[in-house]
């Protein structure tokens, strides 16, 4: 269910300073969940931000838990940026977060050694899918651009489905990720959100930006190569290690592929070097390259949503929470900046 944020909720996270106006002092909120689409349609904001603090999909994919912490860290950092000519808080409505605490508690009761452990987790992920896709549908139907802080990459499915239904057509997606998340339809988890959306015709074209060659199976490469008109990719190694083609060239190549219809922008933090995540990498794109990616696609008129996922800062490490929160905040403001 949606946990709606009020001005009072946000004020508690803002460190106000005399002579300055923080981003969070200018953002908009709603007073009620009733008639959500009508309220959002009436609002003058362009972007609607919400969080999905869950890691059930990651666990179902045999990943490392912890992605529940990114939402609050990212939100706090964003609210405390400066409101100025470059960052205008009035363009954003902070909706709140989808509360899956009961499902998280249920997942904790499952026995990881049981034969049906992953199947039971997948059942919970399917419930999360329903909530995410419905909220995305409402926001997109109101003509707004959702910005989502996850949570696991399983939520790409709900993002795509809800946006597709809101647009009444299949959408395209670009995914900045070390992994395809195009695994078999074996029950929902964070590794198959795109394959499910593709199979169910919510996803038309899919571009995977920066795949790690060491962590993409022969089977998945074969699946990709069999459908070049709808699925394309580049690899991190071809861009940054062998330097066969430039980063800017690949941005434009990607845009040419997906720009024929509305598209979603997915950024998995496991593709960014040394970011605590479900699959942290010591070798990946820099934070500045991720920012360039967010900025480039955010400027495009067909950009329909932004999803930042899989970041998992340690809740007991204030410095790590601050650092990752600030990274997420940069990616969001870069995406919004025209």
DRENDO-1510 file (C-alpha; in Angstrom, 1 decimal, always signed):
<recs>
REC; n; res; u; v; w
REC; 1; UNK; +0.0; +0.0; +0.0 .
REC; 2; UNK; +1.0; +3.6; -0.6 .
REC; 3; UNK; +2.4; +5.4; +2.5 .
REC; 4; UNK; +1.6; +9.1; +1.6 .
REC; 5; UNK; +4.1; +11.8; +2.7 .
REC; 6; UNK; +3.0; +15.1; +4.0 .
REC; 7; UNK; +4.9; +18.4; +4.4 .
REC; 8; UNK; +5.6; +17.5; +8.0 .
REC; 9; UNK; +7.1; +14.2; +6.9 .
REC; 10; UNK; +9.5; +16.0; +4.7 .
REC; 11; UNK; +10.3; +18.8; +7.1 .
REC; 12; UNK; +11.7; +16.3; +9.5 .
REC; 13; UNK; +14.3; +15.4; +6.9 .
REC; 14; UNK; +15.3; +18.9; +5.9 .
REC; 15; UNK; +18.2; +20.7; +7.5 .
REC; 16; UNK; +17.2; +24.3; +7.0 .
REC; 17; UNK; +19.7; +27.1; +6.9 .
REC; 18; UNK; +19.1; +30.9; +7.1 .
REC; 19; UNK; +19.8; +32.6; +3.7 .
REC; 20; UNK; +19.3; +29.4; +1.7 .
REC; 21; UNK; +16.3; +27.6; +0.2 .
REC; 22; UNK; +16.5; +23.8; +0.2 .
REC; 23; UNK; +15.0; +21.7; -2.6 .
REC; 24; UNK; +12.7; +20.1; -0.1 .
REC; 25; UNK; +11.1; +23.4; +0.9 .
REC; 26; UNK; +9.7; +23.8; -2.5 .
REC; 27; UNK; +8.6; +20.3; -3.5 .
REC; 28; UNK; +4.9; +19.5; -3.5 .
REC; 29; UNK; +2.9; +16.8; -1.6 .
REC; 30; UNK; -0.7; +15.5; -1.6 .
REC; 31; UNK; -3.1; +15.7; +1.3 .
REC; 32; UNK; -5.0; +12.5; +0.4 .
REC; 33; UNK; -4.8; +9.4; -1.7 .
REC; 34; UNK; -8.4; +9.8; -2.8 .
REC; 35; UNK; -8.8; +10.5; -6.6 .
REC; 36; UNK; -5.0; +10.2; -7.0 .
REC; 37; UNK; -5.1; +10.5; -10.8 .
REC; 38; UNK; -7.3; +13.6; -10.7 .
REC; 39; UNK; -5.1; +15.3; -8.1 .
REC; 40; UNK; -1.9; +14.5; -10.0 .
REC; 41; UNK; -3.5; +15.7; -13.3 .
REC; 42; UNK; -4.4; +19.0; -11.7 .
REC; 43; UNK; -0.9; +19.5; -10.2 .
REC; 44; UNK; +1.6; +21.6; -12.2 .
REC; 45; UNK; +4.5; +19.3; -11.3 .
REC; 46; UNK; +6.3; +17.4; -14.1 .
REC; 47; UNK; +7.8; +14.6; -11.9 .
REC; 48; UNK; +6.4; +12.4; -9.2 .
REC; 49; UNK; +8.9; +10.7; -6.9 .
REC; 50; UNK; +8.3; +7.6; -4.8 .
REC; 51; UNK; +10.2; +4.8; -3.1 .
REC; 52; UNK; +10.0; +1.0; -3.1 .
REC; 53; UNK; +12.1; +0.0; +0.0 .
REC; 54; UNK; +12.1; -3.8; -0.5 .
REC; 55; UNK; +14.6; -6.5; -1.3 .
REC; 56; UNK; +12.4; -9.6; -1.6 .
REC; 57; UNK; +13.0; -9.8; -5.4 .
REC; 58; UNK; +16.7; -9.7; -4.8 .
REC; 59; UNK; +16.5; -12.5; -2.3 .
REC; 60; UNK; +14.4; -14.5; -4.8 .
REC; 61; UNK; +17.2; -14.1; -7.3 .
REC; 62; UNK; +19.8; -15.3; -4.8 .
REC; 63; UNK; +21.2; -11.9; -4.3 .
REC; 64; UNK; +22.4; -9.9; -1.3 .
REC; 65; UNK; +19.7; -8.3; +0.8 .
REC; 66; UNK; +19.8; -4.6; +1.9 .
REC; 67; UNK; +18.2; -2.6; -0.9 .
REC; 68; UNK; +15.5; -1.4; +1.6 .
REC; 69; UNK; +17.8; +1.4; +2.8 .
REC; 70; UNK; +18.4; +3.4; -0.4 .
REC; 71; UNK; +15.0; +5.1; -0.5 .
REC; 72; UNK; +15.4; +7.2; +2.7 .
REC; 73; UNK; +19.0; +7.9; +2.0 .
REC; 74; UNK; +18.3; +9.2; -1.5 .
REC; 75; UNK; +15.2; +11.2; -0.4 .
REC; 76; UNK; +17.1; +12.9; +2.4 .
REC; 77; UNK; +19.9; +13.9; +0.2 .
REC; 78; UNK; +17.6; +15.2; -2.5 .
REC; 79; UNK; +15.5; +17.3; -0.1 .
REC; 80; UNK; +18.7; +18.9; +1.2 .
REC; 81; UNK; +20.1; +20.0; -2.1 .
REC; 82; UNK; +19.8; +23.7; -3.0 .
REC; 83; UNK; +16.7; +25.1; -4.7 .
REC; 84; UNK; +18.1; +27.4; -7.4 .
REC; 85; UNK; +18.1; +28.1; -11.1 .
REC; 86; UNK; +19.4; +24.6; -11.9 .
REC; 87; UNK; +17.2; +22.6; -9.4 .
REC; 88; UNK; +13.6; +23.6; -9.0 .
REC; 89; UNK; +11.8; +21.8; -6.3 .
REC; 90; UNK; +8.4; +23.0; -7.5 .
REC; 91; UNK; +8.6; +20.7; -10.5 .
REC; 92; UNK; +8.6; +17.6; -8.2 .
REC; 93; UNK; +5.9; +16.0; -6.1 .
REC; 94; UNK; +7.1; +13.7; -3.4 .
REC; 95; UNK; +4.4; +11.0; -3.2 .
REC; 96; UNK; +5.7; +8.7; -0.5 .
REC; 97; UNK; +6.7; +5.0; -0.6 .
REC; 98; UNK; +5.0; +1.7; -1.2 .
REC; 99; UNK; +5.0; +0.0; +2.2 .
REC; 100; UNK; +5.8; -3.7; +1.9 .
REC; 101; UNK; +6.8; -4.2; +5.5 .
REC; 102; UNK; +4.3; -7.0; +6.0 .
REC; 103; UNK; +5.6; -8.9; +3.0 .
REC; 104; UNK; +9.2; -8.3; +4.2 .
REC; 105; UNK; +8.2; -9.8; +7.6 .
REC; 106; UNK; +6.5; -12.7; +5.9 .
REC; 107; UNK; +9.7; -13.4; +3.9 .
REC; 108; UNK; +11.7; -13.5; +7.1 .
REC; 109; UNK; +9.6; -16.4; +8.3 .
REC; 110; UNK; +10.5; -18.6; +5.3 .
REC; 111; UNK; +13.2; -21.2; +5.7 .
REC; 112; UNK; +16.1; -20.5; +3.3 .
REC; 113; UNK; +17.0; -24.2; +3.3 .
REC; 114; UNK; +13.5; -25.3; +2.3 .
REC; 115; UNK; +13.0; -26.7; -1.2 .
REC; 116; UNK; +10.2; -24.2; -1.9 .
REC; 117; UNK; +12.0; -21.1; -0.4 .
REC; 118; UNK; +12.6; -19.3; -3.7 .
REC; 119; UNK; +9.1; -20.2; -5.0 .
REC; 120; UNK; +7.5; -18.7; -2.0 .
REC; 121; UNK; +9.6; -15.5; -2.4 .
REC; 122; UNK; +8.5; -15.3; -6.0 .
REC; 123; UNK; +4.9; -15.4; -4.9 .
REC; 124; UNK; +5.5; -12.3; -2.8 .
REC; 125; UNK; +7.3; -10.6; -5.7 .
REC; 126; UNK; +4.2; -11.1; -7.8 .
REC; 127; UNK; +2.2; -9.2; -5.1 .
REC; 128; UNK; +4.7; -6.4; -5.2 .
REC; 129; UNK; +4.4; -6.3; -9.0 .
REC; 130; UNK; +0.6; -5.6; -8.7 .
REC; 131; UNK; +1.2; -2.6; -6.4 .
REC; 132; UNK; +4.0; -1.1; -8.4 .
REC; 133; UNK; +2.3; -1.4; -11.8 .
REC; 134; UNK; -0.9; +0.1; -10.5 .
REC; 135; UNK; +0.8; +3.1; -9.0 .
REC; 136; UNK; +2.9; +3.6; -12.1 .
REC; 137; UNK; -0.3; +3.4; -14.2 .
REC; 138; UNK; -1.9; +6.1; -12.1 .
REC; 139; UNK; +1.0; +8.5; -12.3 .
REC; 140; UNK; +1.6; +8.0; -16.1 .
REC; 141; UNK; -2.2; +8.3; -16.8 .
REC; 142; UNK; -2.0; +11.7; -15.1 .
REC; 143; UNK; +0.6; +12.8; -17.6 .
REC; 144; UNK; +3.5; +12.9; -15.1 .
REC; 145; UNK; +7.0; +11.3; -15.2 .
REC; 146; UNK; +7.6; +8.9; -12.3 .
REC; 147; UNK; +11.0; +8.8; -10.6 .
REC; 148; UNK; +11.5; +5.7; -8.5 .
REC; 149; UNK; +14.1; +4.8; -5.9 .
REC; 150; UNK; +14.2; +1.0; -5.2 .
REC; 151; UNK; +14.3; -1.6; -4.1 .
REC; 152; UNK; +15.3; -4.5; -6.3 .
REC; 153; UNK; +15.4; -4.5; -10.1 .
REC; 154; UNK; +12.4; -6.8; -10.0 .
REC; 155; UNK; +10.4; -3.6; -9.9 .
REC; 156; UNK; +11.4; -2.9; -13.5 .
REC; 157; UNK; +8.5; -5.2; -14.4 .
REC; 158; UNK; +5.9; -3.1; -12.6 .
REC; 159; UNK; +7.4; +0.1; -14.0 .
REC; 160; UNK; +7.1; -1.2; -17.5 .
REC; 161; UNK; +3.7; -2.7; -17.2 .
REC; 162; UNK; +2.2; +0.3; -15.4 .
REC; 163; UNK; +3.7; +2.7; -17.9 .
REC; 164; UNK; +2.6; +0.6; -20.9 .
REC; 165; UNK; -1.0; +0.5; -19.6 .
REC; 166; UNK; -0.9; +4.3; -18.8 .
REC; 167; UNK; +0.3; +5.0; -22.4 .
REC; 168; UNK; -2.0; +2.3; -23.9 .
REC; 169; UNK; +1.0; +0.9; -25.8 .
REC; 170; UNK; +4.1; -1.1; -25.3 .
REC; 171; UNK; +7.1; +1.0; -24.3 .
REC; 172; UNK; +10.9; +0.8; -24.9 .
REC; 173; UNK; +13.5; +0.6; -22.2 .
REC; 174; UNK; +17.2; +1.4; -21.8 .
REC; 175; UNK; +18.9; -0.4; -18.9 .
REC; 176; UNK; +22.3; +0.8; -17.5 .
REC; 177; UNK; +23.3; -2.5; -15.9 .
REC; 178; UNK; +26.0; -5.0; -15.5 .
REC; 179; UNK; +23.4; -7.8; -16.0 .
REC; 180; UNK; +20.6; -8.4; -18.6 .
REC; 181; UNK; +17.9; -9.2; -16.0 .
REC; 182; UNK; +16.5; -11.2; -18.9 .
REC; 183; UNK; +16.5; -14.6; -17.2 .
REC; 184; UNK; +14.0; -17.4; -17.7 .
REC; 185; UNK; +10.4; -17.1; -16.7 .
REC; 186; UNK; +10.9; -19.2; -13.7 .
REC; 187; UNK; +8.9; -17.3; -11.2 .
REC; 188; UNK; +9.3; -13.6; -10.5 .
REC; 189; UNK; +12.6; -12.2; -9.1 .
REC; 190; UNK; +15.0; -9.3; -9.7 .
REC; 191; UNK; +16.7; -11.2; -12.6 .
REC; 192; UNK; +13.7; -11.5; -15.0 .
REC; 193; UNK; +11.7; -8.3; -14.8 .
REC; 194; UNK; +12.5; -7.5; -18.4 .
REC; 195; UNK; +11.9; -11.0; -19.8 .
REC; 196; UNK; +8.5; -11.1; -18.2 .
REC; 197; UNK; +7.6; -7.6; -19.6 .
REC; 198; UNK; +8.9; -8.6; -23.0 .
REC; 199; UNK; +6.9; -11.9; -23.0 .
REC; 200; UNK; +3.7; -10.2; -22.0 .
REC; 201; UNK; +4.1; -7.4; -24.7 .
REC; 202; UNK; +4.5; -4.5; -22.3 .
REC; 203; UNK; +8.1; -4.1; -23.5 .
REC; 204; UNK; +8.8; -3.6; -27.2 .
REC; 205; UNK; +12.5; -2.7; -27.6 .
REC; 206; UNK; +15.1; -3.3; -24.9 .
REC; 207; UNK; +18.6; -1.9; -24.9 .
REC; 208; UNK; +21.1; -3.2; -22.3 .
REC; 209; UNK; +23.9; -0.6; -21.7 .
REC; 210; UNK; +27.2; -1.8; -20.3 .
REC; 211; UNK; +26.7; -5.5; -19.8 .
REC; 212; UNK; +29.6; -7.3; -18.1 .
REC; 213; UNK; +30.9; -10.0; -20.4 .
REC; 214; UNK; +31.9; -12.2; -17.4 .
REC; 215; UNK; +28.4; -12.3; -16.0 .
REC; 216; UNK; +26.1; -12.8; -19.0 .
REC; 217; UNK; +25.5; -16.5; -19.9 .
REC; 218; UNK; +25.8; -18.0; -23.3 .
REC; 219; UNK; +22.1; -18.9; -23.2 .
REC; 220; UNK; +21.1; -15.3; -22.7 .
REC; 221; UNK; +23.5; -14.0; -25.4 .
REC; 222; UNK; +21.8; -16.5; -27.8 .
REC; 223; UNK; +18.4; -15.2; -26.9 .
REC; 224; UNK; +19.5; -11.6; -27.5 .
REC; 225; UNK; +21.2; -12.4; -30.8 .
REC; 226; UNK; +18.0; -14.1; -32.1 .
REC; 227; UNK; +16.0; -10.9; -31.8 .
REC; 228; UNK; +18.2; -8.0; -33.0 .
REC; 229; UNK; +15.3; -5.9; -34.1 .
REC; 230; UNK; +14.0; -5.7; -30.6 .
REC; 231; UNK; +16.9; -6.4; -28.3 .
REC; 232; UNK; +20.4; -4.8; -28.5 .
REC; 233; UNK; +23.2; -4.2; -26.1 .
REC; 234; UNK; +26.8; -3.1; -25.6 .
REC; 235; UNK; +29.3; -4.2; -23.0 .
REC; 236; UNK; +31.3; -2.4; -20.4 .
REC; 237; UNK; +34.5; -4.1; -21.7 .
REC; 238; UNK; +34.0; -2.9; -25.3 .
REC; 239; UNK; +33.5; +0.7; -24.1 .
REC; 240; UNK; +35.9; +1.1; -21.2 .
REC; 241; UNK; +38.4; -1.7; -21.4 .
REC; 242; UNK; +39.0; -2.3; -25.1 .
REC; 243; UNK; +37.8; +1.2; -26.0 .
REC; 244; UNK; +36.4; -0.1; -29.3 .
REC; 245; UNK; +33.7; +2.6; -29.3 .
REC; 246; UNK; +33.2; +5.8; -27.3 .
REC; 247; UNK; +30.6; +6.3; -24.5 .
REC; 248; UNK; +29.0; +9.2; -26.3 .
REC; 249; UNK; +28.7; +7.2; -29.5 .
REC; 250; UNK; +27.0; +4.5; -27.6 .
REC; 251; UNK; +24.5; +6.9; -26.0 .
REC; 252; UNK; +23.4; +8.1; -29.4 .
REC; 253; UNK; +23.3; +4.6; -30.8 .
REC; 254; UNK; +21.0; +3.6; -27.9 .
REC; 255; UNK; +18.8; +6.6; -28.4 .
REC; 256; UNK; +18.4; +5.8; -32.1 .
REC; 257; UNK; +17.2; +2.3; -31.2 .
REC; 258; UNK; +14.6; +3.2; -28.5 .
REC; 259; UNK; +13.5; +6.7; -29.5 .
REC; 260; UNK; +10.6; +5.6; -31.7 .
REC; 261; UNK; +8.2; +5.5; -28.8 .
REC; 262; UNK; +8.0; +6.3; -25.0 .
REC; 263; UNK; +10.9; +4.8; -23.1 .
REC; 264; UNK; +11.8; +4.1; -19.5 .
REC; 265; UNK; +15.3; +4.7; -18.1 .
REC; 266; UNK; +16.6; +2.1; -15.7 .
REC; 267; UNK; +19.9; +2.5; -13.7 .
REC; 268; UNK; +21.1; -0.4; -11.7 .
REC; 269; UNK; +23.6; +0.7; -9.1 .
REC; 270; UNK; +25.6; -2.5; -9.5 .
REC; 271; UNK; +26.9; -1.1; -12.7 .
REC; 272; UNK; +28.6; +1.8; -10.9 .
REC; 273; UNK; +32.0; +1.1; -9.5 .
REC; 274; UNK; +32.2; +0.4; -5.7 .
REC; 275; UNK; +28.6; +1.3; -4.9 .
REC; 276; UNK; +27.2; -1.0; -2.2 .
REC; 277; UNK; +24.6; -3.1; -4.0 .
REC; 278; UNK; +23.2; -6.6; -4.3 .
REC; 279; UNK; +26.1; -7.4; -6.7 .
REC; 280; UNK; +28.8; -4.7; -6.0 .
REC; 281; UNK; +31.5; -4.4; -8.6 .
REC; 282; UNK; +35.1; -3.2; -8.2 .
REC; 283; UNK; +35.1; -2.6; -12.0 .
REC; 284; UNK; +32.4; -0.5; -13.5 .
REC; 285; UNK; +31.3; +2.8; -14.8 .
REC; 286; UNK; +32.2; +5.8; -12.7 .
REC; 287; UNK; +29.5; +7.8; -10.9 .
REC; 288; UNK; +30.1; +10.7; -13.4 .
REC; 289; UNK; +29.4; +8.3; -16.4 .
REC; 290; UNK; +26.2; +7.3; -14.7 .
REC; 291; UNK; +25.3; +10.9; -14.2 .
REC; 292; UNK; +26.0; +11.6; -17.9 .
REC; 293; UNK; +23.8; +8.7; -18.8 .
REC; 294; UNK; +20.9; +10.0; -16.6 .
REC; 295; UNK; +21.3; +13.5; -18.0 .
REC; 296; UNK; +21.5; +12.4; -21.7 .
REC; 297; UNK; +18.3; +10.4; -21.6 .
REC; 298; UNK; +16.4; +12.7; -19.2 .
REC; 299; UNK; +16.6; +15.4; -21.8 .
REC; 300; UNK; +14.8; +13.3; -24.4 .
REC; 301; UNK; +11.1; +14.1; -25.0 .
REC; 302; UNK; +10.2; +10.4; -25.0 .
REC; 303; UNK; +11.8; +9.7; -21.6 .
REC; 304; UNK; +8.9; +8.4; -19.5 .
REC; 305; UNK; +10.3; +7.4; -16.2 .
REC; 306; UNK; +13.5; +7.0; -14.2 .
REC; 307; UNK; +14.2; +4.0; -11.9 .
REC; 308; UNK; +17.3; +3.8; -9.6 .
REC; 309; UNK; +17.6; +0.4; -8.0 .
REC; 310; UNK; +19.7; -2.1; -6.1 .
REC; 311; UNK; +21.7; +0.4; -4.1 .
REC; 312; UNK; +22.2; -1.1; -0.6 .
REC; 313; UNK; +24.0; +1.3; +1.8 .
REC; 314; UNK; +24.7; -0.1; +5.3 .
REC; 315; UNK; +22.0; +1.4; +7.6 .
REC; 316; UNK; +24.6; +1.5; +10.5 .
REC; 317; UNK; +27.2; +3.4; +8.5 .
REC; 318; UNK; +26.2; +7.1; +8.4 .
REC; 319; UNK; +29.0; +8.0; +5.9 .
REC; 320; UNK; +27.9; +5.3; +3.5 .
REC; 321; UNK; +24.2; +6.4; +3.7 .
REC; 322; UNK; +25.3; +9.9; +3.0 .
REC; 323; UNK; +27.5; +9.0; +0.1 .
REC; 324; UNK; +25.0; +6.7; -1.6 .
REC; 325; UNK; +22.1; +9.1; -0.9 .
REC; 326; UNK; +24.1; +11.9; -2.5 .
REC; 327; UNK; +24.8; +9.8; -5.6 .
REC; 328; UNK; +21.1; +9.0; -6.0 .
REC; 329; UNK; +20.3; +12.7; -5.6 .
REC; 330; UNK; +22.7; +13.6; -8.3 .
REC; 331; UNK; +21.2; +11.1; -10.7 .
REC; 332; UNK; +17.7; +12.4; -10.1 .
REC; 333; UNK; +18.6; +16.1; -10.5 .
REC; 334; UNK; +20.6; +15.3; -13.7 .
REC; 335; UNK; +17.6; +13.4; -15.1 .
REC; 336; UNK; +15.3; +16.4; -14.4 .
REC; 337; UNK; +17.7; +19.1; -15.6 .
REC; 338; UNK; +16.9; +20.3; -19.2 .
</recs>
